[in-house]
């Protein structure tokens, strides 16, 4: 437990530091690192070589790639550990293992579909492809939130407990509806 709290705290401190560093009055970032678009998103795709472009490249391409790689590795390791701990069990347990593996794959896929386009757009802009400042709105409104919007669905709405409770509610609702209909006729 202590190690987990330490890791989460360190992650938050590191993330906050990465975000705050450009606010310091350092000539490297210039005056417009966060303010070069209306969304305060320093992706810099419309002017890929503006001040602080290397920092932006490291954050959006390097750190996100490392995070995605770690997430993929962690979920693969969890899947392997689950399958090894359940060897020789009933077929119903194997079905549960497959369900967990599907959920893990879906989690990794949504992370990939969220961040891979961001990384690709950043690399394409550095390579000379032209992007307009309006692209920020599309990226910030549609691409980046995909992962955050899907996480509640993945982590809660797809669990066995939620499905059981939903089935009870639907069954009770249908039973009540049939009783009301029976009373009317």
C-alpha positions as CSV (number, residue, x, y, z in Angstrom):
1,X,0.0,0.0,0.0
2,X,2.8,2.4,1.0
3,X,4.6,1.8,-2.3
4,X,1.5,2.4,-4.3
5,X,0.8,5.7,-2.5
6,X,4.4,6.7,-3.1
7,X,4.2,5.9,-6.8
8,X,1.0,7.8,-7.3
9,X,2.3,10.8,-5.4
10,X,5.6,10.8,-7.4
11,X,3.6,10.6,-10.6
12,X,1.4,13.6,-9.7
13,X,4.5,15.6,-8.7
14,X,6.3,14.7,-11.9
15,X,3.2,15.5,-14.0
16,X,2.7,18.9,-12.3
17,X,6.4,19.7,-12.7
18,X,6.3,19.0,-16.4
19,X,3.3,21.2,-16.8
20,X,4.6,24.1,-14.6
21,X,8.2,24.3,-15.9
22,X,7.1,26.4,-19.0
23,X,5.6,29.0,-16.7
24,X,9.0,30.0,-15.4
25,X,10.5,33.0,-17.1
26,X,13.0,31.1,-19.2
27,X,13.7,32.4,-22.6
28,X,13.6,28.9,-24.0
29,X,9.8,28.8,-23.9
30,X,9.1,32.3,-24.9
31,X,5.9,34.2,-24.0
32,X,3.5,32.0,-26.0
33,X,4.2,28.4,-25.1
34,X,0.8,27.7,-23.6
35,X,-0.8,30.8,-25.1
36,X,-0.3,30.3,-28.8
37,X,-3.8,28.9,-29.2
38,X,-7.1,29.3,-27.4
39,X,-6.9,25.9,-25.7
40,X,-3.6,26.3,-23.9
41,X,-2.4,23.1,-25.6
42,X,1.3,23.3,-26.4
43,X,1.1,20.8,-29.2
44,X,2.5,23.5,-31.6
45,X,1.3,21.8,-34.8
46,X,0.6,25.0,-36.7
47,X,4.1,26.4,-35.9
48,X,6.2,23.2,-35.2
49,X,9.5,24.9,-34.6
50,X,8.4,27.7,-32.3
51,X,10.1,28.3,-29.0
52,X,10.0,25.2,-26.8
53,X,9.2,22.8,-29.6
54,X,11.7,20.2,-28.4
55,X,10.0,20.2,-24.9
56,X,6.6,19.8,-26.6
57,X,8.0,17.0,-28.7
58,X,9.4,15.1,-25.7
59,X,6.1,15.6,-23.7
60,X,3.7,14.7,-26.4
61,X,5.7,12.0,-28.2
62,X,8.3,10.7,-25.8
63,X,6.4,10.7,-22.5
64,X,3.2,9.6,-24.0
65,X,4.9,6.8,-25.9
66,X,6.7,5.6,-22.8
67,X,3.4,5.7,-20.8
68,X,1.6,3.8,-23.5
69,X,4.4,1.2,-23.6
70,X,4.3,0.8,-19.8
71,X,0.5,0.5,-19.9
72,X,0.7,-2.2,-22.6
73,X,3.4,-4.0,-20.7
74,X,1.5,-3.8,-17.4
75,X,-1.7,-5.2,-18.8
76,X,0.1,-8.0,-20.7
77,X,1.9,-8.9,-17.4
78,X,-1.5,-8.9,-15.5
79,X,-3.0,-11.1,-18.2
80,X,-0.2,-13.6,-18.0
81,X,-0.3,-13.6,-14.1
82,X,-4.1,-14.2,-14.2
83,X,-3.8,-17.0,-16.8
84,X,-1.0,-18.7,-14.8
85,X,-2.8,-18.6,-11.5
86,X,-5.9,-20.2,-13.0
87,X,-4.4,-23.1,-14.9
88,X,-6.5,-26.3,-14.7
89,X,-9.6,-24.6,-13.6
90,X,-13.2,-25.0,-14.9
91,X,-14.2,-23.7,-18.3
92,X,-16.4,-21.0,-16.6
93,X,-13.2,-19.6,-15.0
94,X,-11.5,-19.7,-18.4
95,X,-14.4,-17.7,-19.8
96,X,-13.9,-15.1,-17.0
97,X,-10.2,-15.0,-17.9
98,X,-11.1,-14.3,-21.5
99,X,-13.5,-11.6,-20.4
100,X,-10.7,-10.0,-18.4
101,X,-8.3,-10.3,-21.3
102,X,-10.8,-8.6,-23.6
103,X,-11.3,-5.8,-21.1
104,X,-7.5,-5.3,-20.8
105,X,-7.2,-5.3,-24.6
106,X,-10.0,-2.7,-24.9
107,X,-8.2,-0.5,-22.3
108,X,-4.9,-0.6,-24.2
109,X,-6.7,0.0,-27.5
110,X,-8.5,3.1,-26.2
111,X,-5.3,4.4,-24.9
112,X,-3.7,3.8,-28.3
113,X,-6.5,5.3,-30.3
114,X,-6.3,8.4,-28.0
115,X,-2.6,9.1,-28.1
116,X,-1.3,7.6,-31.3
117,X,-3.1,10.3,-33.4
118,X,-1.6,13.0,-31.2
119,X,1.9,11.5,-31.6
120,X,1.4,11.1,-35.4
121,X,0.2,14.7,-35.8
122,X,3.1,16.1,-33.8
123,X,5.6,14.0,-35.9
124,X,3.9,15.0,-39.2
125,X,4.0,18.7,-38.2
126,X,7.7,18.4,-37.4
127,X,8.2,16.7,-40.8
128,X,6.7,19.7,-42.6
129,X,3.0,18.9,-43.0
130,X,0.9,22.0,-42.5
131,X,-1.8,22.1,-39.8
132,X,-3.9,25.1,-39.0
133,X,-4.6,26.5,-35.6
134,X,-8.2,25.3,-35.9
135,X,-6.9,21.7,-35.6
136,X,-6.3,22.3,-31.9
137,X,-10.1,22.5,-31.3
138,X,-10.7,19.2,-33.0
139,X,-7.8,17.5,-31.2
140,X,-8.8,18.9,-27.8
141,X,-12.5,18.3,-28.2
142,X,-12.6,14.9,-30.0
143,X,-9.3,13.1,-29.8
144,X,-7.8,13.7,-26.4
145,X,-11.0,13.1,-24.4
146,X,-11.8,9.7,-26.0
147,X,-9.8,7.8,-23.4
148,X,-11.2,9.8,-20.4
149,X,-14.7,9.4,-21.7
150,X,-14.4,5.7,-22.2
151,X,-12.7,4.9,-18.9
152,X,-15.9,5.0,-16.8
153,X,-17.5,2.7,-19.3
154,X,-14.6,0.3,-19.3
155,X,-14.0,0.2,-15.6
156,X,-17.6,0.2,-14.3
157,X,-20.2,-0.5,-16.9
158,X,-18.6,-3.6,-18.2
159,X,-18.1,-5.3,-14.8
160,X,-20.1,-8.4,-13.9
161,X,-21.6,-6.7,-10.8
162,X,-22.9,-3.8,-12.9
163,X,-24.3,-6.1,-15.5
164,X,-26.1,-8.1,-12.7
165,X,-27.5,-5.0,-11.1
166,X,-28.6,-3.7,-14.5
167,X,-30.3,-7.0,-15.2
168,X,-32.2,-6.9,-11.9
169,X,-33.4,-3.3,-12.6
170,X,-34.5,-4.2,-16.1
171,X,-36.2,-7.4,-14.8
172,X,-38.0,-5.4,-12.0
173,X,-39.0,-2.7,-14.5
174,X,-40.4,-5.3,-16.9
175,X,-42.2,-7.1,-14.1
176,X,-43.7,-3.8,-12.9
177,X,-44.7,-3.0,-16.4
178,X,-46.4,-6.3,-16.9
179,X,-48.3,-6.0,-13.6
180,X,-49.5,-2.6,-14.6
181,X,-50.6,-3.8,-18.0
182,X,-52.4,-6.8,-16.4
183,X,-54.3,-4.5,-14.1
184,X,-55.4,-2.2,-17.0
185,X,-56.8,-5.0,-19.1
